[in-house]
């Protein structure tokens, strides 16, 4: 302790205890305080009855202060303690040597703070007794005082915490950047060269014109209309090489009855009403025979192509509505599917009522515009052609096709009219579909058990995804990696439940053919590729 005049030595604890006196009026001015770890009520100290031995302090190199020593007084009261506080606060704080309550003496463990800690607290001591009593925070029972070395370690560790957090995020960011790079590199590889596209399209258009001219000279197919060019090439979704083309040759029919074949709403029997249609030849009963009509169509195409030796007609596939032609252009083998179809200019079948849910994506007006278009029927069936339903054989039925509407949707796919135009922002819808088609193609090459899965499954998945994520901002070109992985999640979800609704006919499940076992197997393979950063693309 120091006096107001010259310095003097601090009195021993015993002496201080013996001489400490407290005036009643001073007790009134000082509020009852909570000593760290002890409660005081009505001037009595609770719990300070046991004898406490003074603890020797470690010598330090500090020149101005020394740590306090615990008092050994047995019957020390609250009055004595408060008097000490009052006396200590009245002295200069810079040269104190006597015990100070404001320096946080240990309560439970009985250990004093280190010199550095005590000095720091003395510098920040409040000016009033009230503040001094409130400032110290009691240590919890069982806690140990930290040494200067431990405190220094904690101080050093604190600034480095943000650096550690940043490092933890780096691998994930790098992984995402790596996946993004792989996807963009893959898309670059899938681009078709302009010259190859032009050469292939020229050869295909030439033979299609020749076939149409030939059909117009026949009796049965003389009413053939302008070709409907559909499929990935004409939807700007073709990848790698311009090696596959689909062209529908439609023949209009008037006054027909269309009846569903089966329960899924995708297949129909067609009955021509009375008239002078040249197609009456293929209706020996009440049903227009798809198999008979396709057989004669195929024969006429073969006759036409026989004169053009650069083209070859492949063998017929069961249930396939197309006549497939092959040729080679600059070492690229080109496949052309010439598809027979009939055009029905009436309202769409009832099974389509809950389909094409594009209201929130492209708008109700656009939807009504599409539904006002005619629809097409192609000679295709599933399973065995000898299956009979209401007196109609499966080989004589027709499957409904909305490929012309699919083409229109994919060419005008934005919720904003300017999406992917020169004046508008670019989206990644088509890029995501290209990547999914490519992934599916590569997996089919490695595992032939996936042969029943086709690009139409991928296209249907995208159409459903666009109806659930309708805004162009959800398909930004800069978000390719995220959008593609979301599309994969959609596809995997369809595979795992074994259900993928036809976009136009919700009652038809496009995954009924492959079966649950193959669907789950494909889902696992896709998840493996996604988890490993798509090594199949490298």
C-alpha angles and dihedrals in degrees: 000000000000127000128222090261128031123000119266137181121272115256119242119259092250093054093047092051093049096051100038112118130175126205118220092228091054090052090056093055095051115068121231105268135199110244110212106278095355133087124219124200128171091352096302124119115225117212101007096110102100118093112254120200117223111253118225114240124228115246115248136186092241109123102196109043140027126201117262124260122227113247117245096204110134101202100035111153135204089258091060092049094049091048090053091050091051093050094046093050091052092061127079110275097217100070105031118146102165123087114285122197092208091067093076109249114204113259109187105022090038094225126133123226120257122268094256093052093047092049092051092052093047090056090055096043113137121241099239133061091235093057091043091056093049098043101069115082116211118239115239118251114272096021118130126217113253118239121234089254092054092046091051091050091052091049092051093048096052101069091047095059096086090050091055091049090052092050090052090060096047099079092052092048091048090049091052091048090050093052091047090052092050092051094049092046090051092051090052090054091049094056115112117229113246094232092051091049093050095047094048094046091050093054093046095047091051096055092043091055090049092051093049091050090051094049092051088061093057125086100231101041102032091114093061110144132215112304119263107221108206138153134074097310094057092040090056090244100111115125136202101353137012090244104127129059131173122200124176118207104203126203114196120229127192130203102013135157114225117196127182119251109208130348105285097074096230100101129058143178116227127213121191114218120224113298144104098276113150086226091072085092089074095049107079093154128017093297131077102234110231093191094052093046093048092049093057092042089054092050092053093050091050091052091052097046093047088078091055105063094185087074127068128196113223126219118279118263120214112258093004114135095202138082104221120214127189133202139153127241119180092339091309115119109223123203119201121191111202104196125199113218142163123222119227113198100198139087117304119265116276091248089071094060095100094036135096094041096188097133095110093039109041099005139255094270092056090048092053090047091055094045089054090063122095118255132226134233122204127193099254135130137174129231121000118356092218094067109118129210122178090342094309122115119226092236089062098054130098132226120223116241130197097175091129090058092046089054092050092049095049093047091051099032104144129101082219116058093229096055110139092359123124092259095041139067120272122240131200101226095113093040090055091051092049091052092048092049090049093048091050091048093052093047090051090053091054096042120032091194087079093063093111091064115087143178090266088069089055093047092050091050090054093049091053090046091053090054091053096042099038105165123090088225088066089060102045115162088232089059096057096128095050094043093049093050090049089052089051090051089053092050093046090049090054091048095048093054092037093231130119114159119217105252092231100030109040092186091068118083109208091197096058090096102057094045131219097284095057091040092056091045092053091046090055092050092050092049090050091053092047093048093049098047097259101290088177089072093056 
